[in-house]
Amino acid sequence: MVGRKRKTDALRNASGTSIDYKRAQRLDYEARVARRARDLIADGVNPANAPDRLAGFTLGRLLLRWRACKSDPSGLSQKQYDTGQRLAGIICRHAAVHGYSLNVRSPAFVILGGQDCSPPPDEERIAQIRAEFTACYDAIMRVCREHDLRARDLVYGVCVQNWPVGMITDQFGLLRLALNEVGEALRAMDRERSKGG
Protein backbone atom coordinates (compact mmCIF):
# COMPACT_ATOMS: atom_id res chain seq x y z
CA MET A 1 0.00 0.00 0.00
CA VAL A 2 1.35 3.38 -0.96
CA GLY A 3 0.68 6.35 1.28
CA ARG A 4 1.07 10.01 0.57
CA LYS A 5 4.50 11.46 0.04
CA ARG A 6 6.33 12.90 3.04
CA LYS A 7 6.32 16.63 3.45
CA THR A 8 9.82 17.80 2.77
CA ASP A 9 9.52 20.94 4.88
CA ALA A 10 8.22 19.19 8.04
CA LEU A 11 10.42 19.17 11.13
CA ARG A 12 11.40 15.65 12.16
CA ASN A 13 13.02 14.05 15.17
CA ALA A 14 16.00 11.65 15.01
CA SER A 15 13.82 8.67 14.09
CA GLY A 16 12.20 10.57 11.21
CA THR A 17 8.82 11.20 12.88
CA SER A 18 7.26 14.59 12.16
CA ILE A 19 7.22 16.98 15.10
CA ASP A 20 5.52 19.74 13.14
CA TYR A 21 2.10 18.87 14.59
CA LYS A 22 3.24 19.27 18.20
CA ARG A 23 4.90 22.56 17.35
CA ALA A 24 1.70 23.81 15.69
CA GLN A 25 -0.32 22.77 18.74
CA ARG A 26 2.05 24.66 21.04
CA LEU A 27 1.90 27.76 18.85
CA ASP A 28 -1.90 27.56 18.78
CA TYR A 29 -1.99 27.29 22.58
CA GLU A 30 0.36 30.25 22.94
CA ALA A 31 -1.79 32.33 20.56
CA ARG A 32 -4.95 31.48 22.55
CA VAL A 33 -3.25 32.40 25.84
CA ALA A 34 -2.03 35.70 24.35
CA ARG A 35 -5.54 36.48 23.08
CA ARG A 36 -7.01 35.66 26.49
CA ALA A 37 -4.36 37.85 28.18
CA ARG A 38 -5.50 40.81 26.03
CA ASP A 39 -9.13 40.09 27.01
CA LEU A 40 -8.14 39.93 30.68
CA ILE A 41 -6.47 43.33 30.50
CA ALA A 42 -9.69 44.77 29.05
CA ASP A 43 -11.65 43.12 31.89
CA GLY A 44 -9.36 44.46 34.61
CA VAL A 45 -7.77 41.11 35.47
CA ASN A 46 -4.04 40.44 35.73
CA PRO A 47 -2.95 38.97 32.35
CA ALA A 48 -0.64 36.56 34.19
CA ASN A 49 -3.84 34.61 34.96
CA ALA A 50 -4.37 33.81 31.26
CA PRO A 51 -3.45 30.10 31.57
CA ASP A 52 -5.81 29.70 34.56
CA ARG A 53 -9.08 27.94 33.65
CA LEU A 54 -10.98 30.55 35.68
CA ALA A 55 -9.92 33.21 33.19
CA GLY A 56 -11.98 31.57 30.47
CA PHE A 57 -15.41 32.68 31.64
CA THR A 58 -17.04 35.65 33.37
CA LEU A 59 -17.69 34.14 36.80
CA GLY A 60 -14.08 32.99 36.94
CA ARG A 61 -12.75 36.39 35.92
CA LEU A 62 -14.79 38.08 38.62
CA LEU A 63 -13.38 35.60 41.16
CA LEU A 64 -9.84 36.36 39.95
CA ARG A 65 -10.53 40.07 40.46
CA TRP A 66 -11.63 39.40 44.04
CA ARG A 67 -8.58 37.20 44.72
CA ALA A 68 -6.30 39.98 43.51
CA CYS A 69 -7.96 42.57 45.77
CA LYS A 70 -10.57 41.51 48.31
CA SER A 71 -11.85 45.09 48.60
CA ASP A 72 -12.48 45.38 44.83
CA PRO A 73 -16.24 45.98 44.43
CA SER A 74 -16.17 44.50 40.91
CA GLY A 75 -15.13 41.03 42.07
CA LEU A 76 -16.97 38.00 43.42
CA SER A 77 -15.96 36.12 46.55
CA GLN A 78 -15.34 32.38 46.52
CA LYS A 79 -18.75 31.81 48.13
CA GLN A 80 -20.50 33.93 45.47
CA TYR A 81 -18.58 32.15 42.71
CA ASP A 82 -19.57 28.73 44.11
CA THR A 83 -23.20 29.88 44.28
CA GLY A 84 -23.07 31.01 40.65
CA GLN A 85 -21.61 27.69 39.56
CA ARG A 86 -24.19 25.75 41.54
CA LEU A 87 -27.00 27.91 40.14
CA ALA A 88 -25.85 27.23 36.57
CA GLY A 89 -25.99 23.49 37.27
CA ILE A 90 -29.46 23.78 38.82
CA ILE A 91 -30.74 25.71 35.80
CA CYS A 92 -29.27 23.12 33.42
CA ARG A 93 -30.80 20.21 35.35
CA HIS A 94 -34.16 22.00 35.43
CA ALA A 95 -33.98 22.52 31.66
CA ALA A 96 -33.13 18.84 31.14
CA VAL A 97 -36.02 17.65 33.33
CA HIS A 98 -38.53 19.90 31.58
CA GLY A 99 -37.12 19.34 28.10
CA TYR A 100 -36.33 22.91 27.11
CA SER A 101 -33.08 24.00 25.53
CA LEU A 102 -30.95 26.78 26.96
CA ASN A 103 -29.27 27.53 23.61
CA VAL A 104 -26.28 29.22 25.17
CA ARG A 105 -22.64 29.55 24.24
CA SER A 106 -20.65 28.82 27.36
CA PRO A 107 -17.39 27.12 28.29
CA ALA A 108 -19.10 25.28 31.14
CA PHE A 109 -19.14 21.59 30.27
CA VAL A 110 -22.30 21.18 32.32
CA ILE A 111 -24.13 23.34 29.80
CA LEU A 112 -22.80 21.76 26.60
CA GLY A 113 -25.37 19.86 24.61
CA GLY A 114 -25.17 16.34 23.39
CA GLN A 115 -26.95 13.11 23.90
CA ASP A 116 -27.46 12.11 27.50
CA CYS A 117 -27.16 8.37 27.95
CA SER A 118 -28.00 8.33 31.64
CA PRO A 119 -31.37 6.98 32.74
CA PRO A 120 -34.06 9.55 33.48
CA PRO A 121 -34.12 10.73 37.11
CA ASP A 122 -36.64 9.20 39.49
CA GLU A 123 -39.57 11.20 40.89
CA GLU A 124 -37.71 12.07 44.09
CA ARG A 125 -34.78 13.54 42.15
CA ILE A 126 -37.14 15.46 39.86
CA ALA A 127 -38.88 16.93 42.92
CA GLN A 128 -35.48 17.91 44.35
CA ILE A 129 -34.44 19.61 41.09
CA ARG A 130 -37.71 21.54 40.97
CA ALA A 131 -37.41 22.55 44.62
CA GLU A 132 -33.83 23.82 44.14
CA PHE A 133 -34.84 25.77 41.04
CA THR A 134 -37.86 27.26 42.82
CA ALA A 135 -35.77 28.28 45.83
CA CYS A 136 -33.22 29.99 43.57
CA TYR A 137 -35.86 31.69 41.47
CA ASP A 138 -37.72 32.92 44.56
CA ALA A 139 -34.47 34.29 46.00
CA ILE A 140 -33.73 36.17 42.78
CA MET A 141 -37.29 37.53 42.71
CA ARG A 142 -36.87 38.85 46.28
CA VAL A 143 -33.96 40.91 45.00
CA CYS A 144 -36.03 41.97 41.98
CA ARG A 145 -38.79 43.28 44.27
CA GLU A 146 -36.29 45.66 45.87
CA HIS A 147 -34.58 46.62 42.60
CA ASP A 148 -36.01 45.46 39.27
CA LEU A 149 -35.93 42.51 36.87
CA ARG A 150 -32.37 43.40 35.88
CA ALA A 151 -31.25 41.20 38.78
CA ARG A 152 -32.86 38.13 37.21
CA ASP A 153 -31.46 38.87 33.77
CA LEU A 154 -28.04 39.69 35.19
CA VAL A 155 -27.70 36.47 37.19
CA TYR A 156 -28.86 34.34 34.26
CA GLY A 157 -26.65 36.26 31.83
CA VAL A 158 -23.49 35.91 33.90
CA CYS A 159 -23.98 32.40 35.32
CA VAL A 160 -25.54 30.65 32.33
CA GLN A 161 -24.98 32.73 29.21
CA ASN A 162 -21.46 33.89 30.16
CA TRP A 163 -21.99 37.58 29.38
CA PRO A 164 -18.71 39.46 28.96
CA VAL A 165 -17.55 41.56 31.88
CA GLY A 166 -18.01 44.71 29.81
CA MET A 167 -21.79 44.13 29.70
CA ILE A 168 -22.13 44.22 33.47
CA THR A 169 -19.82 47.11 34.32
CA ASP A 170 -22.17 49.13 36.54
CA GLN A 171 -24.08 46.16 37.95
CA PHE A 172 -21.56 44.29 40.10
CA GLY A 173 -23.33 45.22 43.32
CA LEU A 174 -26.66 43.90 42.05
CA LEU A 175 -25.01 40.66 40.91
CA ARG A 176 -23.36 40.16 44.31
CA LEU A 177 -26.63 40.92 46.08
CA ALA A 178 -28.56 38.39 43.99
CA LEU A 179 -25.89 35.69 44.38
CA ASN A 180 -25.80 36.26 48.15
CA GLU A 181 -29.59 35.82 48.30
CA VAL A 182 -29.47 32.66 46.17
CA GLY A 183 -26.60 31.30 48.26
CA GLU A 184 -28.55 31.88 51.46
CA ALA A 185 -31.59 30.10 50.01
CA LEU A 186 -29.49 27.12 48.92
CA ARG A 187 -27.75 26.90 52.30
CA ALA A 188 -31.16 26.95 54.01
CA MET A 189 -32.29 24.10 51.73
CA ASP A 190 -29.13 22.15 52.53
CA ARG A 191 -29.71 22.61 56.26
CA GLU A 192 -33.32 21.40 55.89
CA ARG A 193 -32.18 18.41 53.84
CA SER A 194 -29.52 17.47 56.41
CA LYS A 195 -32.07 17.65 59.25
CA GLY A 196 -34.61 15.56 57.34
CA GLY A 197 -32.20 12.90 56.07
C-alpha positions in Angstrom: 0.0 0.0 0.0 1.4 3.4 -1.0 0.7 6.4 1.3 1.1 10.0 0.6 4.5 11.5 0.0 6.3 12.9 3.0 6.3 16.6 3.4 9.8 17.8 2.8 9.5 20.9 4.9 8.2 19.2 8.0 10.4 19.2 11.1 11.4 15.6 12.2 13.0 14.1 15.2 16.0 11.7 15.0 13.8 8.7 14.1 12.2 10.6 11.2 8.8 11.2 12.9 7.3 14.6 12.2 7.2 17.0 15.1 5.5 19.7 13.1 2.1 18.9 14.6 3.2 19.3 18.2 4.9 22.6 17.4 1.7 23.8 15.7 -0.3 22.8 18.7 2.1 24.7 21.0 1.9 27.8 18.8 -1.9 27.6 18.8 -2.0 27.3 22.6 0.4 30.3 22.9 -1.8 32.3 20.6 -4.9 31.5 22.6 -3.2 32.4 25.8 -2.0 35.7 24.3 -5.5 36.5 23.1 -7.0 35.7 26.5 -4.4 37.8 28.2 -5.5 40.8 26.0 -9.1 40.1 27.0 -8.1 39.9 30.7 -6.5 43.3 30.5 -9.7 44.8 29.0 -11.7 43.1 31.9 -9.4 44.5 34.6 -7.8 41.1 35.5 -4.0 40.4 35.7 -2.9 39.0 32.4 -0.6 36.6 34.2 -3.8 34.6 35.0 -4.4 33.8 31.3 -3.4 30.1 31.6 -5.8 29.7 34.6 -9.1 27.9 33.7 -11.0 30.6 35.7 -9.9 33.2 33.2 -12.0 31.6 30.5 -15.4 32.7 31.6 -17.0 35.6 33.4 -17.7 34.1 36.8 -14.1 33.0 36.9 -12.7 36.4 35.9 -14.8 38.1 38.6 -13.4 35.6 41.2 -9.8 36.4 39.9 -10.5 40.1 40.5 -11.6 39.4 44.0 -8.6 37.2 44.7 -6.3 40.0 43.5 -8.0 42.6 45.8 -10.6 41.5 48.3 -11.9 45.1 48.6 -12.5 45.4 44.8 -16.2 46.0 44.4 -16.2 44.5 40.9 -15.1 41.0 42.1 -17.0 38.0 43.4 -16.0 36.1 46.6 -15.3 32.4 46.5 -18.8 31.8 48.1 -20.5 33.9 45.5 -18.6 32.1 42.7 -19.6 28.7 44.1 -23.2 29.9 44.3 -23.1 31.0 40.7 -21.6 27.7 39.6 -24.2 25.8 41.5 -27.0 27.9 40.1 -25.8 27.2 36.6 -26.0 23.5 37.3 -29.5 23.8 38.8 -30.7 25.7 35.8 -29.3 23.1 33.4 -30.8 20.2 35.3 -34.2 22.0 35.4 -34.0 22.5 31.7 -33.1 18.8 31.1 -36.0 17.6 33.3 -38.5 19.9 31.6 -37.1 19.3 28.1 -36.3 22.9 27.1 -33.1 24.0 25.5 -31.0 26.8 27.0 -29.3 27.5 23.6 -26.3 29.2 25.2 -22.6 29.5 24.2 -20.6 28.8 27.4 -17.4 27.1 28.3 -19.1 25.3 31.1 -19.1 21.6 30.3 -22.3 21.2 32.3 -24.1 23.3 29.8 -22.8 21.8 26.6 -25.4 19.9 24.6 -25.2 16.3 23.4 -26.9 13.1 23.9 -27.5 12.1 27.5 -27.2 8.4 28.0 -28.0 8.3 31.6 -31.4 7.0 32.7 -34.1 9.5 33.5 -34.1 10.7 37.1 -36.6 9.2 39.5 -39.6 11.2 40.9 -37.7 12.1 44.1 -34.8 13.5 42.1 -37.1 15.5 39.9 -38.9 16.9 42.9 -35.5 17.9 44.4 -34.4 19.6 41.1 -37.7 21.5 41.0 -37.4 22.6 44.6 -33.8 23.8 44.1 -34.8 25.8 41.0 -37.9 27.3 42.8 -35.8 28.3 45.8 -33.2 30.0 43.6 -35.9 31.7 41.5 -37.7 32.9 44.6 -34.5 34.3 46.0 -33.7 36.2 42.8 -37.3 37.5 42.7 -36.9 38.8 46.3 -34.0 40.9 45.0 -36.0 42.0 42.0 -38.8 43.3 44.3 -36.3 45.7 45.9 -34.6 46.6 42.6 -36.0 45.5 39.3 -35.9 42.5 36.9 -32.4 43.4 35.9 -31.3 41.2 38.8 -32.9 38.1 37.2 -31.5 38.9 33.8 -28.0 39.7 35.2 -27.7 36.5 37.2 -28.9 34.3 34.3 -26.6 36.3 31.8 -23.5 35.9 33.9 -24.0 32.4 35.3 -25.5 30.6 32.3 -25.0 32.7 29.2 -21.5 33.9 30.2 -22.0 37.6 29.4 -18.7 39.5 29.0 -17.5 41.6 31.9 -18.0 44.7 29.8 -21.8 44.1 29.7 -22.1 44.2 33.5 -19.8 47.1 34.3 -22.2 49.1 36.5 -24.1 46.2 37.9 -21.6 44.3 40.1 -23.3 45.2 43.3 -26.7 43.9 42.1 -25.0 40.7 40.9 -23.4 40.2 44.3 -26.6 40.9 46.1 -28.6 38.4 44.0 -25.9 35.7 44.4 -25.8 36.3 48.1 -29.6 35.8 48.3 -29.5 32.7 46.2 -26.6 31.3 48.3 -28.5 31.9 51.5 -31.6 30.1 50.0 -29.5 27.1 48.9 -27.8 26.9 52.3 -31.2 27.0 54.0 -32.3 24.1 51.7 -29.1 22.2 52.5 -29.7 22.6 56.3 -33.3 21.4 55.9 -32.2 18.4 53.8 -29.5 17.5 56.4 -32.1 17.6 59.2 -34.6 15.6 57.3 -32.2 12.9 56.1 
